[in-house]
Amino acid sequence: MIQCAGTTKKWPADQRFSILSRVHIIEDDTEISSLLSTYLTGRGFECHVSSSAEDAQAHKPTNFDIFIVDIMLPGIDGLRFCQWVRNTSDVPIIILSAEKGDAKRIHGIELGADDYLEKPFNPRELLARMNALLRRSSVGGRNHFTGKVGFSGWVLDRTHQKLHGPGALHVPLSSTEYQLISILIAAVPEPVSREDIGSAILNVALDPEDRRVDILVSRLRKKLSAIQHDADFIRTVRNRGYQFCAALQDMD
């Protein structure tokens, strides 16, 4: 296997994936960015490529599900770009660098990167790391709201971790109930499985008889319907989990 290092390269053959996530590749080496984009597109990703941080900053970070950022960029470097993303968004970031050693890696993590991969790298390893970050990021959700999210007269304030019903009525939620509604909203329009909810919120691996997630969902539904009797926002999707079904509005 020839790995990606800025010289002659060939991607390995492996199985195809259907991830359907949006990745922004910020890389000034056109050969690397082209091959990486082709590789990821073939595995179900929607790819956008920028050759500089300045070009990348023309797009809102929340337009994407994950960033792949080279450190050595012309103009604004990759580390400063990571900092810029983190000022407004929690979208996952993987840094790529030809520099060896811990200093840049540690600095990148301190500035908000989620992972760091040295060149030359195995594209299958990069793919595995991307998938792991996407699973952990809002349980794979596509919505990366960082402020207020509106739906049907309700507002979820993610900055202050509060939920308000119609008329700005505050809805008292436990920490697990707040996490649950946040995860479901982040995953819209997809449902979230019981297993993913259990892992993300309760930090447990659910067995088929474990009803803790179902009880948590029931508690949240009751609190919503106590404020508005027809607040039927959480649907059960057979064999797939729970789905938040209201239309969302970014209010920031």
N, C-alpha and C positions, 0 to 999 in steps of 0.2 A: 504493500500500500504506500502511495506517495502522499504525504500530508501537506496541508496548506501552509506555505512558508514564504510566499512571494517569489517562488521559482516555478519550475515545471510542476504541474499538479494534476492529479486525477482523483475524482471522488470515488469511493468504494461503492459497489452495488450492495443494496440492502433493501429490506421491505419498505413499502410505502405506508405512510401514515395519513390520517384524515383529521388534522388538528384544526384547520380553518381559523387560525389566529393571525393577527396582523403584526408583522415584524418590520422594524425600521433598522436597516443596516447602515451604519455610518462608517465608511471605509474609503480612503483615498486611493488605494490600490485597486484599479478597475478590474484586474484579472481575478483577484480574490473576491471582490464584491459580486462580480458576474457569476463566478462558479458557485459561490455560496447562495446567491439568490436562486440560481437554477436548481441547486440541490434541495433547498427548502421549499421552493414552489412545487417541486415534484413530490413533496411529502405533505401537501395540503396547506402550506402557509401562503398568505398573501403578503408579498414582499415589496417594500419600498426602499430604494437605495439613495443615500446622499453622500457626496464626496467630501463634504466638510461640515463642521458643526454649524457654521453660519447658515448653510442651506437647510440643514435639519431643523434649525430653530424657526424656520418659516412655517412649521407645522406644529399644532398643539400636541403635547406629549400624549394626551388622552385619546388621540386618534389611533393609537397603537396599543398592542397587548404586551409587547416586549421589545427592548432595544439590544442590538449588538453593536458595540462601540469600540473602534480602534483608539488606542491612547495617542499614537503619534499622528495627529491630523494637522494640516496647514491652518494657520490662524489659531482659533480657539481649540485647545487640545481636548482630548477625550475626557480627561478628569474634570475640567471645568464644565464640559457639556453635561456630565453626570450630575454635577452640582446644580446646574440650571434645571434639569429635569426634576430633581428631588425637591426643588423649591415649590413646585406646583403639582406634583404627581407622585403616586406610589407604583407606577408602571415598572416591572422588573427590568434590570439592566445587567447585561453580561459584557465585561470588558475583554477585549483582545489586545495582546501586546507581544512584541518581539523582545522586549526587555526581560532579562532574567532577574530572579531574586525576589525578596519579600517586600521591599520598600514600596514599589509602585502598587503592588497588590494590596497591601495594607492601606495605603493612602486612598486607593480607589474605593475600598470598602468603607472607609471613614467618610468619604464624600457621597456615599449613597448607592454604590454599585452592589448588586446582589451576588455576583459571582465573577470570577477572573480566570481566563484561560490563556496560557502562553502559546505563542506561535513557535514552531509548527504545531498544529492541532489536528486531532482526528475529528472529522465532521460528525461522525456518529456520537462521539462524546459530547460535542457541542449540542447536538440535537437532544441527547438525553438530559443535559443540564437545562436546556430550554423547557423541555416538557416538565421537569421537576419544579421549576420556578412557576410555570403556568398553573400547575396543579395547586401549588401553595398560594398563589395569588388569587384571592377571592374564590377559592376552590375552582380555578379555571375559568372564572367569569370573564366576560368581555367588557364590562362597564367599570371604569376606574374613577368614579366620582370621588372628589376630595372635599366637597363642601355640602351644600344643601341639594337634596333630591326631592322633587315634587311628584306626587301621584294622586289624582282624584281628590284634590283639596287637602291632602296630607303633606307633611314635610318631614323628611328624615335629615336631621342636621348632623352630618358626620364629623364636623369640626368639634362640636360640643357633645356628641354622642347622645342626642336626644331625639325623641319622636313627638311631633305635634299633629293632632287631628284637625279637622275642620274648625275654623274659628280660633286657630292657634292654641287649642286646648292641649296641654302637656299630657302625654301618656307615660306613666311611670313604668319603665321596663327594667328587669334584672339584666345583669351583664350578659348572661347567656341568651336571653330574649333579644337584646340589642344585636348581638353577634349574629343570631339567626336571621333577623330581617335584613341585616346588612349583606350577608352571604347570598340570600335569595335574590335581593335586588341586584347585586353585582353580577349574578349569573344570567339575568334576563337576556334573551327569551328562553334559555335552557332551564330544565329542571335540575335540582341538585339531589344526589342520591342520599339515602339515610346514612350510608357508610361514610360518605365525604363529610356530612354534617357532624357525625359522631367523632370523626378524626379531627376536624378543624376546631370544634367547640368544646367537646368533652375529652378530647385527647384519648379516645378509646377506640378499639376495633370492635365493632358491634357484631354480635352473633345474631342469628335469625330470630331468637326469642327476646332480644333486648329491646324494650319499648321506650327507652329514655328519650330518644329523638322524637318519637310520636307524641309523647307526653309534652315535650317542650313546644312542639308545633301547636298542640291543642291549647296550651296556656296562652301562646301569642295570639292565636285566633280569637280566644275569648276576650282578651284585652282590646283587640281591635273592634270586635263587634259590640263591646260595652260602650264604646265611644260612638260608633255608627253601626246600626244593626245590620246593614247590608254591605259591610266592609269585607267582602269575600275576595280578598286579594291572594290568598294562598290556596292553590289547588293541589290535590293529590293526583299524581300521574302514575298510573299503574305500572309497576315493575321498573320505574325510573326515579321516583322520589317525589320531591315537592317543588312547585313552580310558582313564582311570583308573577301574577298575570295583569297587573295594572300598567298602563302606559307611563313611562318615566319622563321627567323633565329636569334637565340640569339647570338649577336656579342661580348659579354663580356667574 
